């Protein structure tokens, strides 16, 4: 593809089914290279986000579903028992104990919040 073929993404008023306007403001519809891309903004611990994603997928029947995960969230989801293999001596030696403690506190908070809301954090 040549640079001259590039056109920047453009907002489109409706999705292929015409339903995007009926969703919340967290749903954005773009046209990229002649293809429609629907972006859904989500929260890590939110039943509302889970429900919105399910609704859009069920109603739009997309050809593909892509999920954006940063490296840490991908690691957490793909290796849920990673804490079992931590070498505490190595963490202390590398002076990463405070980082570990903050991550454990935040993970615990997200888990408790998820339990309270009935949602698995990061889904």
N, C-alpha and C positions, 0 to 999 in steps of 0.2 A: 504494500500500500504506500502510495506517495503522500508526502506532506500536504500536497494540494488537495488530496481527497479528504483530509480531516475537517470535520465540522465539530465545534464544541457541543457538549450536551445541551439540549434545549428542554425547557419545561414544556410538558404537554398537558392539555386540560383534562384528559381522561385516559383511563387505562383501556386495554383491549375490551374489557367487559363494560366499561363506562361507569364502574363503581367507585373509583378512587375518590371522587368528590364526596362520596358518602361515608368515607372513613374519617378518622380523627386527623388532626393536623400533623401527626407523626408519620403520615404516609405521603411520599413524594413520588411523582411519576416523571421520568425523563425519557427523552428520545436520544439514543446514542447509536451512531452509524445505522440509522433506520430501524433499530430495535428498541422496544420499550423496556425500560428498566424501572422497577418499582422498589424504592428504598423505604424501609420501615425503621424508624428510630425506636430503640427499646431501652429498658432499664434492666440491670442485672438481677434484681430481686423484685419482680412485679408480676402478679397474676394477670393484671391488665395488659401488660406487654405480651405475655404468653397467649392470651386470648386474641389480641389484635393480630399477631403473626399467624395464628391458626386460621382466623377469619379471612385474612387476605389470601393465604395459600388456598383455602377451600374455595373461595369465590373467583380468584383470578386464574387458577390452574396453570401456574407458571411452568415453563419448560425446564427451568433450573432454579434452585434455591441456594443461595450463597450466604455464608455466615462470616462476619468479620470478628475475629478473635485476636487479641494481642497475644504475644508469646506466653506470658504468664498464665492467662486464662486458658489457653490451649493446653498448656502443661497440666494445669489443675484438673481439667476435664478428662484428658487422655490418660493421666496417671494419678487417680484419686488416692492411692496409698503411698505416694512418694515420700511422705514424712517418715515412714517406717525405715527407709534406707538412708536417712540423714546421718552423717558423721558429725556428732556434736563437737568433738575435739577439733575437727577441721573448721567448723563454723567459728569457733572461738578463736582459733589461730588466725583466721582471715579477718577477724574483727567484724563479723557479720551477725553477731548475736542480736544486736538491737534491731536490725532489719528483720531477722527471723521472728523476734517477739512482736513487732508491729504487724507483720503478715499473719501471725497466729491469732492475734487479737482481732484484726479485721475479718479474717476467715470465720472466726467464732461468732462475731457479730452478724455477719451475713448469713451464717447457718441458722442462728437463732431467729433472725428476722424472717428467713425463708420458712422455717418450721412454723412460726406464728402465722404467716400468710399462706401457708400450704404450697409453697413454690420452692423448687430446687434452685439455689443461686446459680446464675450463669446460663439458665435455660431459656 
